[in-house]
């Protein structure tokens, strides 16, 4: 019995490591019962299903207990509301669209929600102490290294003649639903560049940023986090994803403003002290000024270099080169017209059913009938989707609008209550002086901000990067809140050492 228990415990950790390593693969080809139109196919679902099975067996055998953080209460309320609105939505009997029926879309929507919740709950249950945290981050970084490696292969393919593009495309198609992006934008192991940029901003960058802010390390290699953050920053730029770059920059800036006062004061004191040191010899003053002015010049050079790199792609440079007479024309010229139109169509339906919603997964049935007039004639993508020969099913492309439309105000309020309950715990953590707790707080704040911004650009529950970090941080902070004095003392001692 004891041997079986040890084997199951080891199997649990191995499967959790497999989940973290496979997170970058978002559109795995080999999923049964999924049509070609289903793009969100996380490879991590396979080890996640096995892990959930093993944990259920261990739970039945009373080998483990499952923590229940307070943030699960509003999340459970949201799930109940979503179930209710799905039943109500069936009463509206929407007309089938492009071969899609209400029942089928509702089932697909619930499968994606259950998958997302499974990622969140598993991350909570697999992270209860500092050893769990180190184990999770180690395998998360290994998955990131694989993503960087494959992204580097793509960069070599696009920028040099060392690798044949057709051959690399065959390699990509061996595991992904999509070939290499024809515009030579790096997509890594994800389906498209925007998805890779979203992974970087919401899943990986928060931990590396927090490590730099707190000097908290998960390995004995002090250079590891610096190398990884430089690598993924370059990878992020090579995606040329406007949303991904903006999300990463805004989340990093807000996190630094809210949590980095000590670091800012240290840098400012270092910079100004060199110009105030009147007692130093002249040659020392000169060297001090050169170092500080050189640092400023280096920073400006990096920013200019980034601007010039992004300017190479018309897709990105349109943000500042487009000259139009109205906001509507500006959005259309910058390929955002379809997104605005879909969101507009969903919001119009929300106004008709603000309290009951129209059912989880049903927003696409009502979008076309509510599209603004300008979208019908000026947005080519929408014109193609209105063709009777297409089989594409529209979606709001905005998770908040989707929730309001499909679950009504009650569902949206409960979902946001869940998000802000997570943020409340994160807020407490980043003010703590214990290094590991502050590390969790800063990573949590960065993740939360990035995820909230990312939800304005996508609407699927199945993306693991929306759930993993929040679950990991919630699990750790919940354990700390309910731990005994000895565990807290252990963290304090480890920080001093």
C-alpha positions in Angstrom: 0.0 0.0 0.0 2.8 2.4 0.9 4.6 1.6 -2.3 1.5 2.3 -4.4 1.0 5.6 -2.6 4.6 6.7 -3.4 4.2 5.6 -7.0 0.9 7.6 -7.4 2.6 10.6 -5.8 5.5 10.5 -8.2 3.1 9.9 -11.1 1.2 13.0 -10.1 4.3 15.2 -10.2 5.4 13.7 -13.5 2.0 14.4 -15.1 2.0 18.0 -13.7 5.5 18.5 -15.2 4.1 17.2 -18.5 1.2 19.7 -18.3 3.6 22.7 -17.8 6.1 21.6 -20.5 3.4 21.1 -23.1 1.6 24.4 -22.5 3.2 26.2 -25.5 1.5 23.9 -28.0 -1.9 25.5 -28.4 -3.3 23.8 -31.6 -2.2 20.1 -31.4 -3.3 18.3 -34.5 -4.3 14.9 -33.0 -7.5 15.5 -31.1 -10.5 13.2 -31.8 -14.0 14.5 -32.4 -12.7 18.0 -33.3 -13.3 19.6 -36.7 -10.8 21.6 -38.7 -12.5 24.8 -37.4 -11.5 24.1 -33.8 -8.2 26.0 -33.4 -7.8 26.0 -29.6 -6.4 22.5 -28.9 -3.9 22.6 -26.0 -1.6 19.6 -26.0 -1.5 20.0 -22.2 -5.1 18.6 -22.0 -3.8 15.1 -22.5 -1.5 15.0 -19.4 -4.1 17.1 -17.5 -6.8 14.5 -18.0 -4.5 11.8 -16.8 -3.4 13.9 -13.8 -7.0 14.6 -12.9 -7.7 10.9 -13.0 -4.8 10.1 -10.7 -5.7 12.8 -8.3 -9.3 11.6 -8.1 -8.1 8.1 -7.3 -5.8 9.5 -4.5 -8.7 11.6 -3.2 -10.9 8.5 -3.0 -8.2 6.7 -1.1 -7.9 9.7 1.2 -4.2 10.2 0.4 -4.8 13.8 -0.3 -7.2 16.6 0.6 -8.1 19.3 -1.9 -7.8 22.9 -0.7 -10.8 25.2 -1.3 -9.7 28.9 -1.5 -12.3 31.6 -0.9 -12.1 32.7 -4.5 -13.7 29.5 -5.6 -17.1 30.7 -4.2 -17.8 33.4 -6.8 -16.3 31.1 -9.4 -18.8 28.4 -8.5 -21.6 31.0 -8.6 -20.5 32.0 -12.1 -20.6 28.4 -13.2 -24.2 28.0 -11.8 -25.3 31.2 -13.6 -23.7 30.0 -16.8 -25.6 26.7 -16.5 -28.9 28.5 -15.9 -28.4 30.9 -18.9 -27.5 28.0 -21.1 -30.9 26.4 -20.3 -32.7 29.7 -20.8 -30.9 30.2 -24.1 -32.3 27.0 -25.5 -35.8 28.4 -25.1 -34.9 31.2 -27.6 -34.3 28.4 -30.3 -31.9 30.4 -32.5 -31.8 29.5 -36.2 -28.9 27.2 -37.2 -25.9 29.1 -38.6 -23.6 27.6 -41.2 -24.5 24.1 -40.1 -24.0 25.0 -36.4 -26.9 24.3 -34.0 -27.4 25.7 -30.5 -26.9 22.4 -28.8 -23.6 21.8 -30.4 -22.2 25.2 -29.7 -23.4 25.0 -26.1 -21.6 21.6 -25.6 -18.4 23.1 -27.2 -18.6 26.1 -24.9 -18.9 23.9 -21.8 -16.1 21.7 -22.8 -13.8 24.7 -23.1 -15.0 26.1 -19.8 -14.4 22.8 -18.0 -11.0 22.6 -19.5 -10.1 26.1 -18.3 -11.4 25.3 -14.8 -9.4 22.1 -14.8 -6.2 24.0 -15.4 -7.1 26.5 -12.7 -8.0 23.9 -10.0 -5.1 21.6 -10.8 -2.7 24.5 -10.5 -4.1 25.3 -7.1 -3.9 21.7 -5.9 -0.4 21.1 -7.2 1.1 24.2 -5.5 1.0 24.3 -1.7 4.6 25.0 -0.5 7.9 26.3 -1.7 9.1 23.0 -3.1 6.0 22.8 -5.2 6.6 26.3 -6.5 10.2 25.5 -7.5 9.1 22.3 -9.2 6.4 24.1 -11.1 8.6 27.0 -12.2 11.4 24.7 -13.2 9.2 22.8 -15.7 7.4 26.0 -16.8 10.9 27.3 -17.7 11.7 24.1 -19.6 8.5 24.5 -21.6 9.5 28.1 -22.3 13.0 27.0 -23.4 11.4 24.7 -25.9 9.2 27.5 -27.2 12.3 29.8 -27.5 14.2 27.0 -29.4 11.4 26.5 -31.9 10.9 30.2 -32.2 14.6 30.6 -32.9 14.3 27.9 -35.7 11.6 30.0 -37.2 13.7 33.2 -37.1 16.6 31.4 -38.8 14.1 30.1 -41.5 12.7 33.6 -42.1 15.9 35.6 -41.9 18.5 33.3 -43.4 18.9 30.6 -46.1 20.2 28.0 -43.6 16.8 26.2 -43.4 14.3 25.5 -46.1 10.9 27.1 -45.3 9.0 24.2 -46.9 10.9 21.6 -44.7 10.3 23.6 -41.5 6.6 24.0 -42.4 6.4 20.2 -42.6 8.0 20.0 -39.1 5.5 22.5 -37.9 2.5 20.7 -39.4 3.6 17.5 -37.7 2.1 18.8 -34.4 0.3 22.0 -35.3 -2.9 22.8 -37.1 -1.2 25.6 -39.0 1.9 26.0 -41.1 4.5 28.8 -40.7 3.0 32.2 -40.9 3.5 33.5 -44.5 4.3 37.1 -43.4 7.4 35.7 -41.6 6.1 36.5 -38.1 7.3 34.1 -35.4 4.5 31.9 -33.9 6.7 29.5 -31.9 4.8 26.4 -30.8 1.5 28.3 -30.8 -1.1 28.6 -33.5 -0.3 32.2 -34.5 2.0 35.0 -33.5 -0.7 36.7 -31.4 -1.1 33.5 -29.3 2.6 33.2 -28.7 2.7 36.9 -27.6 -0.2 36.2 -25.3 1.6 33.3 -23.7 4.7 35.4 -23.2 2.8 38.3 -21.6 0.4 36.3 -19.4 2.3 33.1 -18.6 6.1 33.5 -18.7 7.0 37.2 -18.4 5.3 37.7 -15.0 7.6 35.2 -13.2 10.8 36.5 -14.8 9.8 40.1 -14.1 9.1 39.2 -10.5 12.4 37.4 -10.2 14.3 40.5 -11.4 12.3 42.7 -9.0 12.9 40.5 -5.9 16.1 38.6 -6.9 14.2 35.4 -6.0 15.7 32.4 -7.9 14.4 28.9 -8.5 17.8 27.5 -9.4 21.4 28.0 -8.5 22.1 29.6 -11.9 21.7 33.3 -11.1 21.9 34.2 -14.8 19.0 32.0 -15.9 16.2 34.5 -15.4 18.2 37.2 -17.2 18.9 35.0 -20.2 15.3 33.9 -20.4 13.8 37.4 -20.1 16.2 38.7 -22.9 15.3 35.7 -25.1 11.5 36.0 -24.7 11.6 39.8 -25.2 13.3 39.3 -28.5 10.8 36.5 -29.3 7.9 38.8 -28.4 9.2 41.5 -30.8 9.6 39.0 -33.6 5.9 38.1 -33.3 5.1 41.6 -34.4 1.9 41.2 -32.4 0.6 44.7 -31.6 -1.7 43.4 -28.8 1.0 41.2 -27.3 3.6 44.0 -27.2 1.2 46.5 -25.8 -0.1 44.1 -23.1 3.4 43.2 -22.0 4.6 46.9 -21.9 1.4 48.1 -20.0 1.4 45.2 -17.5 5.2 45.7 -16.8 4.8 49.4 -16.4 1.8 49.3 -14.1 3.4 46.5 -12.0 6.7 48.5 -11.7 4.8 51.6 -10.7 2.7 49.8 -8.0 5.5 47.5 -6.6 8.8 48.9 -7.7 9.2 52.1 -5.6 12.3 50.8 -3.8 14.0 49.8 -7.1 13.1 53.1 -8.6 14.6 55.0 -5.7 17.8 52.9 -5.8 18.3 53.6 -9.5 17.5 57.3 -9.1 19.9 57.6 -6.1 22.6 55.8 -8.1 22.2 58.0 -11.1 22.1 61.3 -9.3 24.8 60.5 -6.8 27.5 60.5 -9.5 26.7 64.2 -10.3 26.7 65.3 -6.7 30.1 63.8 -5.7 32.1 67.1 -5.7 34.8 65.7 -3.4 35.9 63.0 -5.9 39.0 63.4 -8.1 38.4 64.8 -11.6 39.1 61.5 -13.4 36.7 59.6 -11.1 34.0 62.2 -11.8 34.6 61.8 -15.5 34.3 58.0 -15.3 31.2 58.3 -13.2 29.5 60.7 -15.7 30.5 58.5 -18.6 28.9 55.4 -17.0 25.7 57.2 -16.3 25.3 59.0 -19.5 26.4 55.8 -21.4 23.5 54.0 -19.6 21.1 56.6 -20.8 22.4 56.4 -24.3 22.2 52.6 -24.2 18.6 52.7 -23.1 17.7 55.2 -25.8 19.5 53.1 -28.4 17.5 50.0 -27.4 14.2 51.9 -27.6 15.1 53.3 -31.0 16.3 49.8 -32.2 13.0 48.3 -31.1 11.0 51.0 -32.9 13.0 50.5 -36.1 12.6 46.7 -35.8 8.8 46.9 -35.4 8.6 49.5 -38.2 9.8 46.9 -40.7 6.4 45.3 -40.7 3.6 47.3 -42.3 1.1 45.4 -40.0 2.8 47.1 -37.0 3.8 50.4 -38.5 0.3 51.2 -39.6 -0.4 52.1 -36.0 1.5 55.4 -36.4 1.5 55.8 -40.2 -2.2 55.5 -40.9 -3.8 58.9 -41.8 -7.6 58.8 -41.8 -10.4 61.2 -41.1 -12.2 59.2 -38.5 -11.7 56.6 -35.7 -13.8 54.2 -37.7 -11.5 54.4 -40.7 -8.4 54.2 -38.6 -9.6 50.9 -37.0 -10.5 49.4 -40.4 -7.1 50.4 -41.9 -5.4 48.7 -38.9 -7.2 45.4 -39.4 -9.3 46.0 -36.2 -12.6 46.6 -38.0 -13.8 43.0 -37.8 -13.1 42.8 -34.1 -15.0 46.0 -33.4 -17.9 44.9 -35.6 -18.2 41.4 -33.9 -18.0 43.0 -30.4 -20.7 45.6 -31.5 -23.0 42.8 -32.8 -22.7 40.9 -29.5 -23.3 44.0 -27.4 -26.5 44.8 -29.3 -27.8 41.3 -28.3 -26.7 41.9 -24.7 -29.0 45.0 -24.6 -32.0 42.7 -25.5 -31.2 40.2 -22.8 -29.2 41.9 -20.1 -30.3 39.7 -17.2 -30.9 36.3 -18.6 -28.2 36.2 -21.3 -28.6 34.0 -24.4 -26.7 30.9 -23.3 -23.1 29.9 -23.2 -21.6 29.6 -26.7 -24.7 31.2 -28.4 -23.4 34.7 -29.2 -22.4 33.8 -32.7 -26.0 33.1 -33.7 -26.9 36.7 -33.2 -23.8 38.7 -34.3 -24.6 38.9 -38.0 -28.1 40.4 -37.6 -26.7 43.1 -35.3 -23.6 44.1 -37.3 -23.2 47.9 -37.9 -23.9 49.1 -41.5 -20.3 50.2 -42.1 -19.0 46.7 -41.4 -21.0 45.2 -44.2 -19.3 47.2 -47.0 -15.9 48.1 -45.7 -14.5 45.0 -43.9 -13.5 42.2 -46.3 -13.4 39.6 -43.6 -17.0 40.1 -42.7 -18.0 40.1 -46.3 -16.4 36.7 -46.7 -18.2 35.3 -43.6 -21.5 36.5 -44.9 -21.1 34.4 -48.0 -23.6 31.4 -48.0 -20.8 29.0 -48.9 -18.7 29.7 -45.7 -18.8 27.5 -42.7 -17.2 30.0 -40.3 -18.9 30.7 -37.0 -18.4 34.2 -35.6 -17.5 35.1 -32.0 -17.2 38.4 -30.1 -13.4 38.2 -29.8 -13.7 39.8 -26.4 -14.2 37.6 -23.3 -15.9 40.4 -21.2 -18.4 41.1 -24.0 -19.0 37.4 -24.5 -19.7 36.9 -20.8 -22.2 39.8 -20.7 -24.0 38.6 -23.8 -24.1 34.9 -23.0 -24.5 34.9 -19.2 -26.0 38.3 -18.6 -25.0 40.8 -15.9 -25.3 38.2 -13.1 -22.7 36.0 -14.8 -20.4 38.8 -15.7 -20.5 40.3 -12.1 -19.7 36.9 -10.5 -16.8 36.3 -12.9 -15.4 39.7 -12.1 -15.9 39.1 -8.4 -13.8 35.9 -8.8 -11.1 37.9 -10.6 -11.0 40.7 -7.9 -11.0 38.1 -5.1 -7.8 36.7 -6.6 -6.4 40.3 -7.0 -7.2 41.0 -3.3 -4.9 38.1 -2.2 -2.3 39.3 -4.6 -2.5 42.8 -3.2 -1.7 41.6 0.3 1.2 39.5 -1.0 3.1 42.1 -2.8 3.2 44.3 0.3 4.9 41.5 2.4 8.6 41.7 3.2 9.2 37.9 3.0 10.9 37.4 -0.4 8.9 34.4 -1.6 5.5 36.0 -0.8 6.5 39.3 -2.4 7.7 37.3 -5.4 4.3 35.7 -5.7 2.6 39.0 -5.3 4.5 40.8 -8.0 4.2 37.8 -10.4 0.5 37.7 -9.6 -0.1 41.4 -10.2 1.7 41.2 -13.6 -0.3 38.1 -14.5 -3.6 39.5 -13.4 -3.1 42.8 -15.4 -1.8 41.0 -18.5 -4.7 38.5 -18.4 -7.3 41.3 -18.0 -5.9 43.1 -21.0 -5.6 39.9 -23.0 -9.3 39.1 -22.4 -10.1 42.2 -24.5 -8.6 40.5 -27.5 -9.8 36.8 -27.2 -12.9 35.0 -25.9 -12.0 31.4 -25.3 -11.9 29.7 -21.8 -9.7 27.0 -23.1 -6.4 29.0 -23.2 -4.4 27.5 -20.3 -2.4 30.8 -19.9 -5.6 32.4 -18.6 -5.7 30.0 -15.7 -2.3 28.5 -14.8 -0.6 31.5 -13.2 -3.7 32.5 -11.2 -4.2 29.0 -10.0 -0.6 28.5 -9.0 -0.5 31.8 -7.1 -4.0 31.2 -5.5 -2.8 27.8 -4.3 0.4 29.1 -2.8 -1.2 32.1 -1.1 -4.1 30.0 0.2 -1.6 27.6 1.8 0.3 30.5 3.4 -2.9 32.0 4.7 -3.8 28.7 6.4 -0.3 27.5 7.4 1.0 27.2 10.9 3.6 29.4 12.4 6.3 26.9 11.7 5.8 27.2 8.0 5.9 31.0 8.0 9.0 30.9 10.1 10.6 28.5 7.6 10.0 31.0 4.8 11.6 33.8 6.8 14.6 31.7 7.7 15.1 30.6 4.0 15.0 34.3 3.0 17.7 35.2 5.5 19.9 32.4 4.4 
